[in-house]
């Protein structure tokens, strides 16, 4: 029969083994998580534009983004917050509403990286947008501002240390061509650049690779799409890697440029049930990225 001392030491040994096993298990999980986000090694933050889930609240969008295996969100102006709040994602959001947004993000482990596409009528209103972005920790504001606004926007970017990225909707939108963006930002703050939407370039008949090359060093954000047709305004989103984009070539170009920043999934199709489309697209993106690294 074992003595009390022998039993005590047995318990100590068992406890030590249990703690060691938990620690080892934790390391495995952590390493597994790192393996699940290969884009992070390149400084790419793969997430979703909340507009992808525009039919839902911000709370519901975060749930879908999490289920799709993504950890970053680009908020869009006007989306209802949800979670008991009837307020919307604008600079007019109350302190209580902002606290709720921060809690929802924290609870899901999702970072709000960007905000847009947003505009404002004058410098005073734009400053409120920047103050709102600063409060939420937003790094990039995506917009299609009037060119006359760029001088005071330069000052606001420097004042708040927030980047402004000019987005391109398809032709005949003012900024549809990267040449227009490059000319507009000449002599402006180094914090003003481009929010490149590769899908809208495709709709405008522009080669995404050539367009990315033109904007090298000035790309602060990406709206990522793959479309079923090239050069058609009627083209619609398909799972990344299965359309006309040439996803692997775009990845290779971004890697060559040393791009750092968020890549927003903006899946504007199958609106009512597109979470799985985003999930499959992210999986295809990561799988192709793994092959690119070999």
N, C-alpha and C positions, 0 to 999 in steps of 0.2 A: 504493500500500500504506500502511495506517494506521500511524502511529508508536505506540510503547509508551504515550506520554503520552495520545494520542487514545483508545486502547483503554481506558486507566485511567479517563479521564473518562466514557467511555461506560458502563462498569460502574457508576460512582458514580451516574450519572443514572438508569440502569435500576433500581438498588437503591432510590433515592429514590421512583421511580414506584411500585415494588412496595409499599413501606411506606405510601405515601399511599393506594394502592388498598385495602390491608388495613384501614387506619384508617377509610376511608370505608365499607367493607363492615361493619366492626364497628359503626359508628354506625347503619347501616341495620338491623342485627340488633337492636341495643338499642332503637331506636325502634319496631321491629316488636313487640318484647316488651312495651313499654309499651302499645301499641295493643291487645295481646291481653288486657290486664287492665283494662278501663275502670272496673271497680268500685273500683280502688285510688284513683282520683281523689276518691271519696266517703269514703274511709277504711274501705271494706268489704274484708274479707279472706276471699275465697271459697275454701272448702276442703271437707273431708269429715270427718264423724264416722267414725272407724275401725270403728265398729260396723257400718257399711254392708258392710264386708268381714270380718265376724265369723267366717266359715268359714275364714279364712286367718290367717297370722301377721302381726305388725306389719310385718315386712319386706315381705311380699307386699302388704299394704295400701298401704304407701308406693309400691310400684311401680305399683299400680293408680291411686292418686291422681295420681301423676306422669303416667301415660298419659292420664288424664282431663283434663289441662290445668290442674290445681290445685296450689297451693303451700303449703297450710296443712292441718294435721290436728288433730282433736280426739281424743286418745287415750282409750281406754275401759279400765276396770279389768278385769284378768283375761285380756286377749289375750296369747297366746304371742308372744314376741319373734321367734323364728326366727333365721336367719343363724347356725345352729350352737348357739343358746342354747335351753334348755328352760324358762327363767324366764318369768314373766308380768309384765305391766304393772301392778304394784302398788307401794305404798310399801315393800314388802319386797324390792324389786329390789336386787341386790347392786351394789357399786361397779363391778364388771366389766360387769354387765348395763346399768347406766346409761351407762357409757362406750360400750358397743355401740350403744345407742339414739341417743346423740348423734352417733355416727359415721354411722349409717344415715340420720339426718336431714340431716346435712351433705352426705353423698354425693349425696343426691337433691335438695338445695336446697329442702327442705321445712321449714317452721317448725311446731313443736308449740305451738299457741296455747291450747288448752283441754284439760281432763281431766274425764271424767265419763261417765255419771251415777254418782257415787260417794257412799257413805255411810260412817259410822263409829259405833261404839257409845258412845264417850265422848270427853271433851276430850283425853285423852292420845293416843288413837288418831287423833283428828282432827289433832292437832299433827303426827303422823307423815305424814299426807296432805299437809299444808301444806309440811312440810320437803321432801318428795319433789317437790312441784310447784315449789317454789323452786329446787331443784337442777336441774330440767330447763328452767327458764325459762318455765314455764307462767303465763299471765296470768289465766286464769279457771278456777275449779273449778265444775263444774255438779253440782247435788245436789238432793235432796228431803229435807232434814233435818227432824227433829222440831222443832216450834216451840220447845220447851224448850231446844234446843241453840243457838238463834240468839244468845243473849247472849254465850256464850263464843266462838261463831263470829265475832261482831263483833270481839272482841279479837284473834283469830287473823288475820282479814283485815287489820286495821290493823298488827299486828306484822310480818306477812310481806309487806305491800303486794300482796296478791293479792285479786282480786274473787271473791265467791261468788255464783253465779247460780242462783236457784231454778227448777227445771225443772217443766213441767206435763205429766204423763201424763194420759190421758183420764179423764173421770168414770167411776168414783167415787174416783179418786185425790184425795188431800187438797188438792193445789194445782191442780186442774183448771181452776179459775176465777181469772182475774187479780185479782178482788176479794179473794180469800183471800190471795194473795201480797202485795198492797198493805197489807192489815191486818197481816200477819205481820211485815213489815219496818219498820213504823212505829217510830221512835225507835232504830233499829239503825244500825250503821255505814253510811256512805255507800258503802262498798264491797260492800254486799249489795244485790242487785237480782234481775232475772229472766233466765232462759234461755228465751226464748219459742219454743215449738214450734207453728208454725202448723198443721201437719198434725193434731196431737192436739186443737187447738181445733176444727178441722173435724169430727173424730170425735165431739166432745162437743156439736156443734151450735152452737158459738160463732162469731160473725163475726170472722175474723182481723183485719180493719181496726179494728173497734171495740175489740177486745182490745189491739191494739198502741197505740191511742190512750190507753187507760186506763193503760198502763204507761209512757207517754212519760217519758223522762229516767231510767228505771229499767231499761232493757233493756241487758244487758251481753253477750248472746249470742243467736244464733238457730239453731234446728234447722229447716232448710228442707225442705218437702215439697210436692208437689202430688198430690191424690188423685182417684180416679175417681168418688167419691161424697161428698156432704156429709151429715153427721149420722148416719153409719153406722160402727159399730165394725168392720165387715167391709171397709171401704174399703181400697184398696191404692194404693201409689205408682204414678204414671205420670210420663212425661217432663214436666218443668216447663213450664208454659204450655199444656198440653193437657188439664188436669183442671179441677176446680171451684174452685181457690184464687183465681184472679184475680191472677196473678203480677205483672202490670204495676201493678195498684192497690197491691199490697203494696210493690213497689219505690218507688212514688211516695210512699207514707206514710213509709217509712223515710227517704227523701231529705228529706221535709218536716221530720221530726223531727231531722235531722242525726245519725242513728245512726252510731256508729263502733264497729267490732268485727268479729268473725268471723261468717260465715254458713256453717254446717255443712250440707253435703248429707248427709241421712240417708235413704238409699234402702233401704227395708226390704221389698224384693220382688225376685223373680228372683235369689235370694241367691247361687246358684252362678256366675252370669255377668252381674252387673249393672254392670260397669265402664263399658260403652258407654252404659248408661242414665244414669249419672252424667255422662259426657262430653257426651252430647246435651243433658242438662238444663242443664249449665253453659254450653254454647253458646247455648241458647235464652235463658238468663238474661242473658247478655252482649249478645246481639242486641237483646233488648227494652230493655235498659238504654241501648244506643246510641240507640234511637228515643226513649226518655224524655228524653234530653239535647238533643234537637233543638228 
